[in-house]
Amino acid sequence: MRSGKPFLIAAAGLVAAVFAYFGTGLHPIWWALWLAPVPVLAISPRLRGGAAFLVAAFAWVVGEMNQWNYVRHQIELPPQITILYFVVPAVVFGLGVLFVRGFVRRGSLFLATIALPVYWVAYEYLTAIASPHSTWGNLAYTQMNCLPVIQIAAVTGIWGISFIVFLFAGAVAVLLSGAGKRWQRRALALAVGIVICAVFVFGKWRMQSSPSEAVTITLVARDVPMSVYLGSEEQALGLLREYADEVRRVTPAGTQVVVLPEKIGRISETALAEVDSLYSSVASATGAAIVLGLVRKTPSGAFNSSRLYSADGKLEANYDKHHLLPGVEPEKPGDKRVVLDEPSGRWGLQICKDMDFPKLSREYAAEDANLLLVPAWDFNLDRWLHARMAVLRAVENGFALARSARNGLLTLSDNRGRILAEIETAPDRFVSITGKVNVSREQTFYARTGDWFAWLCVAVFVSLLAFQRLVSSQAGENRTRA
């Protein structure tokens, strides 16, 4: 090994780890992820396979340490799950670098460039299908502060975002590797440059539209200790009365809907009538519909519910959360969507984790929902990320979003992912915001066609893998004959 090579390897791993650290996690810097894979991809053709894998995997796992406090101390995952949480993505990234390395060493520059994006999208998509947490951890969410890039989700879903990030990284790495002929490198730079520019131009163009239909929405939340939520029903009723008084106090005239957070209290069927009567009267008094989050305890089981009281004081709908947090929420899941016809369009109801699952939001889009009202409950540290996951569902499907999260953010956004109003919640005091949200309905290509792009990436990945195996097999046969 030449004397300068260990230093080059260490530098590549360190730079990749730094960019991964700042480009992923709960508060990512969007552009850092575009650069994170580049150093280890560029150096991998000069290394043995084992060394390339170890450098890449080590760099990725170091980058993931930005989530250590959240995983171990906030959500308190067991040690064995924590190990898998950090090791599995690092191993997957290391294998992805090996996958690209094989094409670079053969001089297949275009195949090397698309190898990592299709591989990563296939991994994220198949993981989302199998995981009870769906798209949690998907790297597309790291790009939420780059509005032009995330507009591609209206065509490809979340999958196109990860693809374009890794396409850039793959192309830069291949060009830096020095592989191939000069004309190949020029053609590659031109082709990838056109694709990336097209994504940004499309994003800028899509953001020019300005829907005219608006709904005035108030969000209200208050962080309370877990002991209050787990306390007596009388405590829960007391908190619900405080919320009702606060809604009366802060809701401006002209507000059309008020959204409160998830699971304000746990209420039995006998006490539910009192709650319904209280919030019906508040809705009538304010002239605004109210979405209330609570746990309904029934003889057949408990349900994590959101209840909508119309502006004239009627209990209009009850929605039960579909996707419960495994190991944390003992309630029974619901299986019905709720869509309400209003003068401004069609309003849909979801709760918190439901919006981690793209399919459910697509089903609402198929029913022409143009506004989603979402009570939620986050974990403080993940407030930005979890709110932005819901915002991306709005971009994918062409609806606006009103999300009210205790221990999180109160967020109003439009169907382009623009944050129209947002504020953090606070312990033991009410926080509220009011804003106008554009709700003109748009039927996106993704809402009509679903995960077509993800399946395309899976198919291309399988084809590239088969091609690589075939070439390796033929090379082995040739060496045997020789």
TORRO-188080 format. One record per residue (C-alpha): residue in three letters; residue number from 1; y negated, z, x negated. Coordinates in Angstrom, 3 decimals. Layout:
BEGIN
PT   keke   zase          y          z          x
PT    ALA    NUM          Y          Z          X
...
END
This chain:
BEGIN
PT   keke   zase          y          z          x
PT    MET      1      0.000      0.000      0.000
PT    ARG      2     -3.351     -0.998     -1.441
PT    SER      3     -5.679      1.894     -2.260
PT    GLY      4     -8.238      0.956      0.378
PT    LYS      5     -5.753      0.538      3.203
PT    PRO      6     -5.272      4.222      4.142
PT    PHE      7     -9.030      4.621      4.415
PT    LEU      8     -9.269      1.524      6.633
PT    ILE      9     -6.488      2.804      8.891
PT    ALA     10     -8.074      6.240      9.183
PT    ALA     11    -11.494      4.749      9.893
PT    ALA     12    -10.101      2.453     12.603
PT    GLY     13     -8.293      5.335     14.291
PT    LEU     14    -11.307      7.627     14.096
PT    VAL     15    -13.757      5.065     15.477
PT    ALA     16    -11.370      4.184     18.317
PT    ALA     17    -10.929      7.881     19.147
PT    VAL     18    -14.688      8.476     19.224
PT    PHE     19    -15.314      5.554     21.557
PT    ALA     20    -12.371      6.586     23.759
PT    TYR     21    -13.686     10.159     23.894
PT    PHE     22    -17.100      9.080     25.143
PT    GLY     23    -15.861      6.147     27.220
PT    THR     24    -13.307      7.971     29.377
PT    GLY     25    -12.959     11.273     31.196
PT    LEU     26    -15.122     12.969     33.808
PT    HIS     27    -18.521     11.778     32.537
PT    PRO     28    -17.922      8.464     30.724
PT    ILE     29    -20.434      6.245     28.967
PT    TRP     30    -19.448      2.895     30.424
PT    TRP     31    -19.979      0.642     27.399
PT    ALA     32    -18.028      2.908     25.025
PT    LEU     33    -14.737      1.950     26.657
PT    TRP     34    -15.401     -1.731     25.957
PT    LEU     35    -15.325     -0.902     22.230
PT    ALA     36    -12.634      1.798     22.128
PT    PRO     37     -9.550     -0.467     21.713
PT    VAL     38    -11.201     -2.852     19.245
PT    PRO     39    -10.651     -1.075     15.884
PT    VAL     40     -6.932     -0.392     16.319
PT    LEU     41     -6.277     -3.815     17.863
PT    ALA     42     -8.083     -5.563     15.012
PT    ILE     43     -6.215     -3.709     12.268
PT    SER     44     -2.771     -3.733     13.916
PT    PRO     45     -1.635     -7.181     12.594
PT    ARG     46     -2.013     -5.845      9.028
PT    LEU     47      0.230     -2.851      9.687
PT    ARG     48      3.903     -2.313     10.273
PT    GLY     49      4.792     -1.888     13.925
PT    GLY     50      5.431      1.851     13.703
PT    ALA     51      2.163      2.514     11.897
PT    ALA     52      0.181      0.411     14.387
PT    PHE     53      1.724      2.310     17.301
PT    LEU     54      1.045      5.728     15.779
PT    VAL     55     -2.593      4.959     14.931
PT    ALA     56     -3.264      3.613     18.435
PT    ALA     57     -1.472      6.429     20.263
PT    PHE     58     -3.114      9.104     18.118
PT    ALA     59     -6.582      7.625     18.650
PT    TRP     60     -6.051      7.524     22.411
PT    VAL     61     -4.737     11.056     22.724
PT    VAL     62     -7.677     12.382     20.684
PT    GLY     63    -10.034     10.488     22.976
PT    GLU     64     -8.389     12.072     26.015
PT    MET     65     -9.217     15.560     24.757
PT    ASN     66    -12.500     15.281     26.667
PT    GLN     67    -10.442     16.400     29.684
PT    TRP     68     -8.704     19.387     28.091
PT    ASN     69    -10.884     22.052     29.714
PT    TYR     70    -10.564     20.392     33.109
PT    VAL     71     -6.785     20.010     32.953
PT    ARG     72     -5.877     23.392     31.467
PT    HIS     73     -8.550     25.689     32.873
PT    GLN     74    -10.042     24.032     35.961
PT    ILE     75     -7.035     22.598     37.799
PT    GLU     76     -4.573     24.647     35.684
PT    LEU     77     -1.751     22.159     35.253
PT    PRO     78      1.497     23.662     33.886
PT    PRO     79      2.004     23.127     30.130
PT    GLN     80      4.765     20.536     30.567
PT    ILE     81      2.662     18.500     32.998
PT    THR     82     -0.332     18.809     30.677
PT    ILE     83      1.706     17.302     27.845
PT    LEU     84      2.713     14.354     30.017
PT    TYR     85     -0.883     13.974     31.248
PT    PHE     86     -2.085     13.333     27.697
PT    VAL     87      0.974     11.798     26.023
PT    VAL     88      1.970      9.143     28.577
PT    PRO     89     -1.319      7.162     28.521
PT    ALA     90     -1.409      7.418     24.720
PT    VAL     91      2.115      6.014     24.440
PT    VAL     92      1.276      3.256     26.919
PT    PHE     93     -1.822      2.334     24.915
PT    GLY     94      0.177      2.338     21.678
PT    LEU     95      2.768      0.003     23.185
PT    GLY     96     -0.048     -2.216     24.453
PT    VAL     97     -1.403     -2.551     20.914
PT    LEU     98      2.060     -3.577     19.725
PT    PHE     99      2.228     -6.121     22.534
PT    VAL    100     -1.042     -7.713     21.400
PT    ARG    101     -0.078     -7.470     17.729
PT    GLY    102      2.960     -9.681     18.293
PT    PHE    103      0.869    -12.556     19.615
PT    VAL    104     -1.797    -12.224     16.912
PT    ARG    105      0.782    -12.371     14.141
PT    ARG    106      2.150    -15.601     15.639
PT    GLY    107     -1.337    -17.115     15.821
PT    SER    108     -1.357    -17.228     19.645
PT    LEU    109     -4.981    -16.150     19.998
PT    PHE    110     -5.466    -16.825     23.711
PT    LEU    111     -2.232    -15.092     24.643
PT    ALA    112     -3.161    -12.146     22.431
PT    THR    113     -6.525    -11.878     24.194
PT    ILE    114     -5.122    -11.699     27.705
PT    ALA    115     -2.086     -9.614     26.703
PT    LEU    116     -3.808     -6.203     26.791
PT    PRO    117     -5.753     -6.743     30.051
PT    VAL    118     -2.730     -7.906     32.047
PT    TYR    119     -0.523     -5.244     30.473
PT    TRP    120     -2.994     -2.457     31.281
PT    VAL    121     -3.655     -3.609     34.842
PT    ALA    122      0.088     -3.882     35.483
PT    TYR    123      0.549     -0.343     34.175
PT    GLU    124     -2.317      1.064     36.263
PT    TYR    125     -1.209     -0.749     39.406
PT    LEU    126      2.443      0.275     39.213
PT    THR    127      1.355      3.834     38.391
PT    ALA    128     -0.929      3.888     41.436
PT    ILE    129      1.933      2.749     43.667
PT    ALA    130      4.262      5.476     42.398
PT    SER    131      1.828      8.351     41.928
PT    PRO    132      0.893     10.862     44.663
PT    HIS    133     -2.590     10.718     43.122
PT    SER    134     -2.863      6.920     43.486
PT    THR    135     -5.762      5.573     41.396
PT    TRP    136     -6.854      8.879     39.841
PT    GLY    137     -7.235      8.230     36.113
PT    ASN    138     -7.841      4.500     36.517
PT    LEU    139    -10.208      3.331     33.793
PT    ALA    140    -12.173      1.148     36.207
PT    TYR    141    -14.033      4.267     37.374
PT    THR    142    -15.564      4.609     33.911
PT    GLN    143    -17.746      1.596     34.754
PT    MET    144    -19.471      3.062     37.816
PT    ASN    145    -22.830      3.267     36.033
PT    CYS    146    -22.739     -0.478     35.350
PT    LEU    147    -23.372     -1.877     38.827
PT    PRO    148    -23.111     -5.601     37.947
PT    VAL    149    -19.584     -5.132     36.546
PT    ILE    150    -18.188     -3.160     39.478
PT    GLN    151    -19.202     -5.887     41.956
PT    ILE    152    -16.110     -7.828     40.878
PT    ALA    153    -14.134     -5.228     42.860
PT    ALA    154    -15.262     -6.990     46.044
PT    VAL    155    -13.061     -9.900     44.901
PT    THR    156    -10.276     -8.383     42.809
PT    GLY    157    -10.302     -4.728     43.809
PT    ILE    158    -10.443     -2.032     41.180
PT    TRP    159     -8.042     -4.041     39.016
PT    GLY    160    -10.544     -6.682     37.982
PT    ILE    161    -12.792     -4.078     36.369
PT    SER    162    -10.175     -2.800     33.926
PT    PHE    163     -9.189     -6.405     33.247
PT    ILE    164    -12.663     -7.538     32.195
PT    VAL    165    -13.192     -4.478     29.964
PT    PHE    166     -9.940     -5.045     28.084
PT    LEU    167    -10.463     -8.811     27.996
PT    PHE    168    -13.651     -8.210     26.033
PT    ALA    169    -11.941     -5.722     23.722
PT    GLY    170     -8.993     -8.033     23.156
PT    ALA    171    -11.186    -11.022     22.357
PT    VAL    172    -13.392     -9.127     19.901
PT    ALA    173    -10.361     -7.628     18.179
PT    VAL    174     -8.640    -11.001     17.831
PT    LEU    175    -11.794    -12.531     16.369
PT    LEU    176    -12.187     -9.643     13.915
PT    SER    177     -8.533     -9.877     12.858
PT    GLY    178     -9.179    -13.204     11.148
PT    ALA    179     -6.068    -14.768     12.672
PT    GLY    180     -5.867    -18.415     13.715
PT    LYS    181     -7.912    -21.442     12.808
PT    ARG    182    -11.680    -21.643     13.047
PT    TRP    183    -11.630    -23.984     16.041
PT    GLN    184     -9.283    -21.601     17.867
PT    ARG    185    -11.626    -18.668     17.298
PT    ARG    186    -14.620    -20.672     18.487
PT    ALA    187    -12.812    -21.850     21.602
PT    LEU    188    -11.678    -18.297     22.335
PT    ALA    189    -15.171    -16.850     21.922
PT    LEU    190    -16.611    -19.544     24.197
PT    ALA    191    -13.982    -19.135     26.933
PT    VAL    192    -14.120    -15.338     27.056
PT    GLY    193    -17.913    -15.386     26.805
PT    ILE    194    -18.107    -17.654     29.857
PT    VAL    195    -15.778    -15.392     31.864
PT    ILE    196    -17.696    -12.210     31.024
PT    CYS    197    -21.066    -13.835     31.665
PT    ALA    198    -19.766    -15.095     35.011
PT    VAL    199    -18.796    -11.549     35.992
PT    PHE    200    -22.267    -10.228     35.173
PT    VAL    201    -24.014    -13.137     36.903
PT    PHE    202    -21.876    -12.654     40.013
PT    GLY    203    -22.662     -8.939     39.966
PT    LYS    204    -26.404     -9.519     39.661
PT    TRP    205    -26.295    -12.122     42.424
PT    ARG    206    -24.344     -9.848     44.759
PT    MET    207    -26.800     -7.016     44.256
PT    GLN    208    -29.723     -9.185     45.374
PT    SER    209    -28.723     -8.977     49.039
PT    SER    210    -30.466     -6.250     51.015
PT    PRO    211    -28.817     -5.362     54.359
PT    SER    212    -31.349     -4.563     57.078
PT    GLU    213    -29.387     -2.305     59.450
PT    ALA    214    -29.876      1.363     58.496
PT    VAL    215    -28.504      4.721     59.620
PT    THR    216    -30.287      8.005     58.908
PT    ILE    217    -27.784     10.568     57.638
PT    THR    218    -28.049     14.239     56.692
PT    LEU    219    -25.489     15.905     54.421
PT    VAL    220    -25.171     19.700     54.269
PT    ALA    221    -22.890     21.895     52.138
PT    ARG    222    -22.606     25.349     50.623
PT    ASP    223    -20.256     26.570     47.898
PT    VAL    224    -18.497     29.811     48.811
PT    PRO    225    -15.845     31.825     46.949
PT    MET    226    -12.204     30.963     47.575
PT    SER    227    -11.788     34.468     49.008
PT    VAL    228    -13.975     33.435     51.951
PT    TYR    229    -11.843     30.369     52.677
PT    LEU    230     -8.661     32.475     52.395
PT    GLY    231    -10.193     35.362     54.346
PT    SER    232     -9.974     36.307     57.995
PT    GLU    233    -10.657     33.996     60.889
PT    GLU    234    -13.717     36.087     61.727
PT    GLN    235    -15.123     35.300     58.284
PT    ALA    236    -14.471     31.625     58.907
PT    LEU    237    -16.214     31.751     62.281
PT    GLY    238    -19.153     33.546     60.689
PT    LEU    239    -19.522     30.805     58.080
PT    LEU    240    -19.248     28.102     60.735
PT    ARG    241    -22.052     29.798     62.688
PT    GLU    242    -24.191     29.835     59.525
PT    TYR    243    -23.525     26.109     59.084
PT    ALA    244    -24.540     25.500     62.692
PT    ASP    245    -27.815     27.378     62.189
PT    GLU    246    -28.492     25.440     58.989
PT    VAL    247    -27.855     22.101     60.705
PT    ARG    248    -30.347     23.032     63.398
PT    ARG    249    -32.877     24.034     60.744
PT    VAL    250    -32.680     21.113     58.286
PT    THR    251    -31.795     18.087     60.412
PT    PRO    252    -34.914     15.905     60.752
PT    ALA    253    -35.769     14.165     64.001
PT    GLY    254    -34.229     10.702     64.092
PT    THR    255    -31.095     11.666     62.157
PT    GLN    256    -28.100      9.839     63.598
PT    VAL    257    -25.260     11.746     61.959
PT    VAL    258    -24.744     14.959     59.975
PT    VAL    259    -21.735     15.277     57.654
PT    LEU    260    -20.423     18.700     56.587
PT    PRO    261    -17.787     19.351     53.892
PT    GLU    262    -14.033     19.656     54.032
PT    LYS    263    -12.178     22.842     55.032
PT    ILE    264    -15.127     25.092     55.855
PT    GLY    265    -12.661     27.495     57.468
PT    ARG    266     -9.173     27.894     58.864
PT    ILE    267     -9.259     28.110     62.657
PT    SER    268     -6.529     28.820     65.195
PT    GLU    269     -6.222     26.872     68.444
PT    THR    270     -7.593     29.817     70.424
PT    ALA    271    -10.759     29.946     68.304
PT    LEU    272    -11.138     26.170     68.132
PT    ALA    273    -12.629     26.028     71.627
PT    GLU    274    -15.461     28.303     70.473
PT    VAL    275    -16.102     26.095     67.446
PT    ASP    276    -16.110     22.941     69.575
PT    SER    277    -18.543     24.518     72.037
PT    LEU    278    -20.843     25.626     69.206
PT    TYR    279    -21.008     22.257     67.464
PT    SER    280    -21.268     20.324     70.699
PT    SER    281    -24.394     22.320     71.511
PT    VAL    282    -25.795     21.777     67.990
PT    ALA    283    -25.186     18.036     68.273
PT    SER    284    -27.004     17.958     71.616
PT    ALA    285    -29.879     20.042     70.245
PT    THR    286    -30.412     17.862     67.162
PT    GLY    287    -29.655     14.531     68.831
PT    ALA    288    -27.312     13.713     65.940
PT    ALA    289    -23.564     13.283     65.719
PT    ILE    290    -21.883     15.933     63.562
PT    VAL    291    -18.785     15.558     61.379
PT    LEU    292    -17.187     18.954     60.746
PT    GLY    293    -14.371     19.671     58.279
PT    LEU    294    -11.922     22.494     58.993
PT    VAL    295     -8.232     23.406     59.005
PT    ARG    296     -6.655     23.449     62.479
PT    LYS    297     -3.795     25.919     62.781
PT    THR    298     -1.411     24.834     65.534
PT    PRO    299      2.103     25.923     66.577
PT    SER    300      3.502     22.763     64.981
PT    GLY    301      1.665     23.315     61.689
PT    ALA    302     -1.785     23.237     60.109
PT    PHE    303     -3.879     20.076     59.712
PT    ASN    304     -6.801     19.342     57.425
PT    SER    305     -9.146     17.814     59.999
PT    SER    306    -12.575     16.370     60.478
PT    ARG    307    -13.990     16.476     64.004
PT    LEU    308    -16.837     14.320     65.220
PT    TYR    309    -19.173     15.550     67.949
PT    SER    310    -21.341     12.794     69.399
PT    ALA    311    -25.105     13.095     69.774
PT    ASP    312    -24.691     13.876     73.469
PT    GLY    313    -22.442     16.854     72.699
PT    LYS    314    -18.961     15.441     73.291
PT    LEU    315    -15.988     15.963     70.987
PT    GLU    316    -15.564     12.288     70.207
PT    ALA    317    -12.725     12.285     67.683
PT    ASN    318    -10.399     14.298     65.475
PT    TYR    319     -9.082     12.865     62.201
PT    ASP    320     -6.307     14.498     60.167
PT    LYS    321     -6.247     13.921     56.421
PT    HIS    322     -3.544     11.471     55.332
PT    HIS    323     -3.246     12.202     51.609
PT    LEU    324     -2.946     15.887     50.734
PT    LEU    325     -3.204     17.322     47.234
PT    PRO    326      0.403     18.036     46.129
PT    GLY    327      1.082     21.669     45.365
PT    VAL    328     -2.324     22.759     46.656
PT    GLU    329     -2.576     21.718     50.298
PT    PRO    330      0.262     23.016     52.520
PT    GLU    331     -1.037     21.264     55.636
PT    LYS    332      0.787     18.457     57.437
PT    PRO    333     -0.513     14.917     56.804
PT    GLY    334     -2.020     12.783     59.543
PT    ASP    335     -1.155      9.124     60.084
PT    LYS    336     -3.883      7.759     62.366
PT    ARG    337     -7.204      6.175     61.502
PT    VAL    338    -10.348      6.906     63.498
PT    VAL    339    -12.979      4.211     64.050
PT    LEU    340    -15.891      4.787     66.441
PT    ASP    341    -18.094      2.122     67.996
PT    GLU    342    -21.773      2.986     67.529
PT    PRO    343    -25.009      1.031     68.050
PT    SER    344    -25.237      0.533     64.263
PT    GLY    345    -21.652     -0.703     63.948
PT    ARG    346    -18.289      0.957     63.476
PT    TRP    347    -17.984      4.372     61.833
PT    GLY    348    -14.748      5.518     60.205
PT    LEU    349    -13.513      8.971     59.183
PT    GLN    350    -11.645      9.913     56.011
PT    ILE    351    -11.342     13.153     54.031
PT    CYS    352    -11.735     13.588     50.256
PT    LYS    353     -8.505     12.471     48.538
PT    ASP    354     -7.886      9.811     51.183
PT    MET    355    -10.464      7.690     49.368
PT    ASP    356     -8.432      7.709     46.152
PT    PHE    357     -6.047      5.315     47.945
PT    PRO    358     -7.372      1.736     48.212
PT    LYS    359     -4.969      0.689     50.975
PT    LEU    360     -6.337      3.140     53.555
PT    SER    361     -9.904      1.967     53.004
PT    ARG    362     -8.762     -1.658     53.295
PT    GLU    363     -7.239     -0.807     56.665
PT    TYR    364    -10.591      0.566     57.787
PT    ALA    365    -12.273     -2.593     56.524
PT    ALA    366     -9.804     -4.661     58.573
PT    GLU    367    -11.087     -2.768     61.626
PT    ASP    368    -14.672     -3.749     60.684
PT    ALA    369    -15.829     -0.267     59.669
PT    ASN    370    -19.291     -0.493     58.144
PT    LEU    371    -19.842      3.232     57.466
PT    LEU    372    -17.356      5.866     56.260
PT    LEU    373    -18.120      9.545     56.916
PT    VAL    374    -16.229     11.711     54.432
PT    PRO    375    -16.052     15.521     54.205
PT    ALA    376    -14.746     16.562     50.776
PT    TRP    377    -14.029     19.465     48.447
PT    ASP    378    -14.106     18.918     44.674
PT    PHE    379    -13.566     21.058     41.543
PT    ASN    380    -17.127     21.170     40.151
PT    LEU    381    -16.272     19.564     36.796
PT    ASP    382    -14.911     16.429     38.473
PT    ARG    383    -17.776     16.104     40.961
PT    TRP    384    -19.255     12.921     39.482
PT    LEU    385    -15.954     11.137     38.969
PT    HIS    386    -14.462     11.927     42.366
PT    ALA    387    -17.640     10.932     44.175
PT    ARG    388    -17.709      7.625     42.289
PT    MET    389    -14.084      6.921     43.170
PT    ALA    390    -15.116      6.976     46.822
PT    VAL    391    -18.171      4.830     46.076
PT    LEU    392    -15.928      2.166     44.548
PT    ARG    393    -13.915      1.988     47.785
PT    ALA    394    -17.212      1.093     49.479
PT    VAL    395    -17.849     -1.727     46.987
PT    GLU    396    -14.315     -3.074     47.380
PT    ASN    397    -14.449     -3.177     51.157
PT    GLY    398    -18.070     -3.757     52.128
PT    PHE    399    -18.900     -0.490     53.884
PT    ALA    400    -21.496      2.223     53.239
PT    LEU    401    -20.519      5.804     52.415
PT    ALA    402    -21.701      9.282     53.361
PT    ARG    403    -19.713     11.898     51.413
PT    SER    404    -20.387     15.625     51.676
PT    ALA    405    -18.432     17.640     49.084
PT    ARG    406    -18.486     21.388     48.570
PT    ASN    407    -18.226     22.268     44.868
PT    GLY    408    -19.325     18.705     44.308
PT    LEU    409    -22.011     16.204     45.243
PT    LEU    410    -23.693     15.165     48.464
PT    THR    411    -23.718     11.380     48.108
PT    LEU    412    -25.138      8.501     50.142
PT    SER    413    -24.345      5.006     48.867
PT    ASP    414    -24.429      1.445     50.144
PT    ASN    415    -21.772     -1.252     49.984
PT    ARG    416    -22.949     -2.361     46.525
PT    GLY    417    -22.328      1.062     44.981
PT    ARG    418    -26.017      1.925     44.730
PT    ILE    419    -26.593      5.669     45.035
PT    LEU    420    -29.319      6.045     47.651
PT    ALA    421    -29.475      9.854     47.575
PT    GLU    422    -27.478     12.500     45.767
PT    ILE    423    -27.642     16.214     44.993
PT    GLU    424    -25.318     18.869     43.564
PT    THR    425    -24.107     21.728     45.730
PT    ALA    426    -24.749     25.330     44.710
PT    PRO    427    -23.014     28.717     45.092
PT    ASP    428    -23.893     30.894     48.069
PT    ARG    429    -26.780     28.782     49.349
PT    PHE    430    -27.050     25.714     51.496
PT    VAL    431    -28.004     22.367     49.977
PT    SER    432    -28.882     19.304     52.033
PT    ILE    433    -30.202     15.774     51.704
PT    THR    434    -31.303     13.175     54.247
PT    GLY    435    -31.535      9.460     53.647
PT    LYS    436    -31.352      6.024     55.212
PT    VAL    437    -28.178      4.107     54.423
PT    ASN    438    -27.881      0.338     54.780
PT    VAL    439    -24.788     -0.360     56.851
PT    SER    440    -24.727     -4.112     57.486
PT    ARG    441    -21.081     -5.144     57.551
PT    GLU    442    -19.624     -7.448     54.918
PT    GLN    443    -16.046     -8.702     54.933
PT    THR    444    -15.143     -8.849     51.238
PT    PHE    445    -12.541    -11.143     49.725
PT    TYR    446    -10.607     -8.120     48.489
PT    ALA    447    -10.542     -6.532     51.956
PT    ARG    448     -9.016     -9.752     53.325
PT    THR    449     -6.506    -10.431     50.548
PT    GLY    450     -5.561     -7.024     49.109
PT    ASP    451     -4.131     -6.474     45.642
PT    TRP    452     -3.585    -10.126     44.808
PT    PHE    453     -5.187     -9.794     41.373
PT    ALA    454     -3.041     -6.809     40.405
PT    TRP    455      0.126     -8.720     41.308
PT    LEU    456     -1.143    -11.730     39.357
PT    CYS    457     -1.551     -9.496     36.301
PT    VAL    458      1.962     -8.109     36.793
PT    ALA    459      3.352    -11.649     36.953
PT    VAL    460      1.451    -12.787     33.854
PT    PHE    461      2.507     -9.681     31.946
PT    VAL    462      6.176    -10.255     32.789
PT    SER    463      5.823    -13.904     31.736
PT    LEU    464      4.205    -12.942     28.421
PT    LEU    465      6.866    -10.331     27.781
PT    ALA    466      9.624    -12.854     28.463
PT    PHE    467      7.902    -15.401     26.216
PT    GLN    468      7.598    -12.857     23.419
PT    ARG    469     11.259    -11.904     23.716
PT    LEU    470     12.299    -15.559     23.720
PT    VAL    471     10.272    -16.360     20.621
PT    SER    472     11.632    -13.297     18.816
PT    SER    473     15.175    -14.252     19.756
PT    GLN    474     14.725    -17.809     18.482
PT    ALA    475     13.197    -16.527     15.249
PT    GLY    476     16.196    -14.233     14.769
PT    GLU    477     18.622    -17.111     15.310
PT    ASN    478     16.751    -19.257     12.799
PT    ARG    479     16.942    -16.484     10.173
PT    THR    480     20.688    -16.126     10.814
PT    ARG    481     21.281    -19.848     10.334
PT    ALA    482     19.234    -19.828      7.149
END
